[in-house]
Amino acid sequence: MTAENGKYNGDNKKSNDGDNNVIRMPTLAERDKARRDEEKKWRDSYRKNNPDAPFLNLPPVTKIMMAVLVIIHLALNFILDDPARQWVLDHFGFTPEYYTRAFSFWPAIAGSFTYALLHDGWIHISMNVVMMAAFGAGVEKWMGGRRMLVLFVLCSLGAALCHFILSPFSAHTMVGASGGISGLFAAVLVMMQMQGRLGHGRYGIWPLAAFWIGISFIFGLLGGPGGSAIAWAAHIGGFIAGLILIKPVLRMP
């Protein structure tokens, strides 16, 4: 009995030594716990370094972007006269026909970037500034200001591209940051999913994505305040661009 016990003990020791040469991969639950622990560590560090921060603590790049939008809108409405304001909209807004039947070099080059800095009225600018604060702040705290700014610009371009594809000969000028902000909202959904804050449903973020796209389409049909047109295709294009580009932007150094 004693010899047999020794034999078995020796076999167990040999087996354990062999197991030490096997690299054990962490399970999905262990990886998820490690990610949550890392996020908690970051949040605790942020609160420690900002003990007196207000509830709505906006990070710097988000504040700058909001300030730029407001300052430009104030300048257009209180400094420039009507002809000068219209010239700015014509040359720095996004007009699809400038790329097709009435090509104009400078508006075609600049407009696809600068249209997102211009707004049509006080309701328009107010809504976009509020949404910039709501979505931009969370995205910037998550991925950093530089990545957030790059994502916003790319989503604005994606919004303009989608609007152009559906209305390539339109003479109406599109303005507003809504397309880029829609991309930031898509990033918020991806962020919440990665943090496990959307639960573990079968379809992930896609029901919310479908809801956002549906709402954008419905509002586009109904129109904005005062009967103004809403570029619903740009909202959808910016949102889809955000879903597609969020991971490549996250991999930026």
C-alpha positions in Angstrom: 0.0 0.0 0.0 2.8 2.4 0.9 4.8 1.6 -2.3 1.7 2.1 -4.4 1.0 5.4 -2.7 4.5 6.5 -3.5 4.1 5.4 -7.0 1.0 7.4 -7.4 2.5 10.4 -5.7 5.4 10.3 -8.1 3.2 10.1 -11.1 1.2 13.1 -9.9 4.4 15.1 -9.5 5.5 14.2 -13.0 2.1 15.1 -14.4 2.2 18.4 -12.6 5.6 19.2 -13.9 4.4 18.6 -17.4 1.5 20.9 -16.9 3.8 23.7 -16.0 5.1 23.7 -19.6 1.6 24.5 -20.9 0.7 28.1 -21.4 -2.8 28.7 -20.0 -4.9 31.2 -21.8 -7.3 33.4 -19.7 -10.9 32.6 -20.1 -13.4 35.1 -21.5 -14.7 35.8 -17.9 -11.1 36.5 -16.7 -10.4 38.8 -19.6 -13.7 40.7 -19.0 -12.8 41.0 -15.3 -9.3 42.3 -16.1 -10.8 44.9 -18.4 -13.4 46.0 -15.8 -10.6 46.3 -13.2 -8.5 48.4 -15.6 -11.4 50.7 -16.3 -12.2 51.1 -12.6 -8.6 51.9 -11.9 -8.7 54.6 -14.6 -11.9 56.1 -13.2 -10.6 56.1 -9.6 -7.4 57.8 -10.8 -9.5 60.4 -12.7 -11.6 61.2 -9.7 -8.6 61.4 -7.5 -6.9 63.9 -9.8 -10.2 65.9 -10.1 -11.7 66.0 -6.6 -13.5 69.2 -7.1 -14.7 68.6 -10.6 -18.4 69.4 -11.3 -20.9 66.8 -12.3 -20.7 67.8 -15.9 -16.9 67.8 -16.2 -16.2 68.5 -19.9 -12.7 67.5 -21.1 -10.6 70.2 -23.0 -11.0 69.2 -26.7 -14.8 68.9 -26.3 -14.9 72.4 -24.7 -12.8 73.8 -27.5 -15.0 72.3 -30.2 -18.1 73.7 -28.5 -16.5 77.1 -28.2 -15.5 77.1 -31.9 -19.0 76.3 -33.0 -20.5 79.0 -30.9 -17.9 81.7 -31.8 -18.4 81.0 -35.5 -22.1 81.2 -35.2 -21.9 84.5 -33.2 -19.6 86.0 -35.8 -21.9 85.0 -38.7 -24.9 86.6 -37.0 -23.5 89.7 -35.3 -20.4 90.7 -37.2 -21.1 89.9 -40.9 -23.9 91.5 -42.9 -26.3 89.4 -44.9 -24.3 89.3 -48.2 -21.1 88.4 -46.4 -22.9 85.7 -44.4 -24.4 84.2 -47.5 -20.9 84.2 -49.2 -19.5 82.2 -46.2 -22.3 79.7 -46.5 -21.9 79.3 -50.2 -18.1 78.8 -50.0 -17.8 76.9 -46.8 -21.0 74.9 -46.7 -21.4 71.6 -48.5 -23.3 71.9 -51.8 -23.4 68.6 -53.8 -23.7 70.3 -57.2 -20.3 71.9 -56.8 -18.9 68.4 -57.4 -21.1 67.6 -60.4 -22.9 69.9 -62.8 -21.6 73.3 -61.4 -18.1 72.4 -60.2 -16.5 75.1 -58.1 -12.9 74.3 -56.9 -12.7 76.1 -53.6 -16.1 75.3 -52.2 -15.7 71.7 -53.3 -12.4 71.4 -51.5 -13.1 73.4 -48.3 -16.9 72.7 -48.0 -16.6 69.0 -47.2 -14.6 69.9 -44.1 -15.9 73.3 -43.0 -19.7 72.7 -43.4 -19.7 71.1 -40.0 -18.6 74.4 -38.4 -21.6 76.3 -39.7 -25.2 76.3 -38.5 -28.5 77.5 -39.9 -30.1 79.0 -36.7 -30.1 79.3 -32.9 -32.0 76.1 -32.4 -29.7 74.2 -34.7 -26.5 75.4 -33.0 -28.0 74.9 -29.5 -29.0 71.3 -30.2 -25.6 70.5 -31.6 -23.7 72.1 -28.8 -25.7 70.1 -26.3 -25.1 66.9 -28.1 -21.4 67.7 -28.5 -21.2 68.0 -24.7 -23.2 64.8 -24.1 -21.4 62.5 -26.6 -18.1 64.3 -27.1 -17.2 64.3 -23.5 -17.7 60.6 -23.0 -15.8 59.7 -26.1 -12.9 62.0 -25.3 -12.5 60.6 -21.8 -12.5 57.2 -23.3 -10.1 57.5 -26.3 -8.4 60.9 -25.8 -9.0 64.3 -27.4 -6.9 63.7 -30.5 -8.6 60.5 -31.4 -12.0 62.0 -30.7 -11.3 65.0 -33.0 -10.0 62.7 -35.8 -13.2 60.5 -35.4 -15.4 63.6 -35.6 -13.7 64.9 -38.8 -13.9 61.5 -40.5 -17.5 61.0 -39.5 -18.3 64.5 -40.9 -16.7 63.5 -44.2 -18.7 60.3 -44.1 -21.9 62.2 -43.5 -21.2 64.5 -46.5 -20.4 61.5 -48.7 -23.7 59.8 -47.8 -25.6 63.0 -48.5 -23.8 63.4 -51.8 -24.5 59.9 -52.9 -28.3 60.3 -52.4 -28.4 63.9 -53.8 -25.5 64.4 -56.1 -27.0 67.3 -58.1 -28.7 69.2 -55.2 -28.1 72.9 -55.2 -29.1 73.2 -51.5 -26.2 73.9 -49.1 -25.9 71.6 -46.1 -24.4 72.9 -42.8 -24.1 71.6 -39.3 -22.1 69.3 -37.0 -24.9 66.8 -36.7 -23.2 64.2 -39.0 -20.0 64.2 -37.0 -21.9 64.1 -33.7 -23.9 61.1 -35.0 -20.5 59.4 -35.4 -19.7 60.3 -31.8 -23.0 58.7 -30.7 -22.0 55.5 -32.5 -18.7 55.6 -30.7 -20.6 56.0 -27.4 -22.6 52.9 -28.1 -19.5 50.9 -29.0 -17.8 52.2 -25.8 -20.8 51.1 -23.6 -20.9 47.7 -25.3 -17.1 47.2 -24.7 -17.6 48.2 -21.0 -20.5 45.8 -20.6 -23.0 48.6 -19.9 -25.5 47.5 -22.5 -26.0 44.0 -21.1 -25.3 40.9 -23.1 -28.3 40.8 -25.4 -28.3 38.7 -28.5 -28.1 41.6 -30.9 -25.7 43.9 -29.1 -26.0 47.5 -30.1 -27.9 46.9 -33.4 -31.4 47.6 -32.0 -30.1 51.0 -30.8 -28.4 51.6 -34.1 -31.6 50.7 -36.0 -33.6 53.0 -33.7 -31.2 56.0 -34.4 -31.3 55.4 -38.1 -35.1 55.2 -38.1 -35.4 58.4 -36.0 -33.0 60.2 -38.3 -35.1 59.2 -41.3 -38.4 60.1 -39.7 -37.1 63.6 -38.6 -35.8 64.0 -42.2 -39.3 63.5 -43.5 -41.0 65.8 -40.9 -38.5 68.6 -41.3 -37.0 70.9 -38.8 -38.3 74.0 -37.0 -39.9 76.5 -39.3 -40.1 74.0 -42.1 -36.3 73.8 -42.6 -35.0 70.7 -44.3 -33.0 68.1 -42.2 -30.2 66.3 -44.0 -31.2 62.9 -42.7 -28.8 61.1 -45.0 -25.9 62.9 -43.4 -27.0 61.8 -39.9 -27.2 58.2 -41.0 -23.9 58.5 -42.9 -22.1 60.0 -39.9 -23.4 57.3 -37.6 -22.4 54.4 -40.0 -19.0 56.0 -40.4 -18.6 56.0 -36.6 -19.4 52.3 -36.4 -16.9 51.5 -39.1 -14.1 53.8 -38.1 -14.2 53.6 -34.3 -11.8 50.6 -34.0 -9.2 51.9 -36.6 -9.2 55.2 -34.7 -8.7 53.4 -31.4 -5.6 51.7 -32.8 -4.1 55.1 -33.6 -0.8 55.8 -31.6 
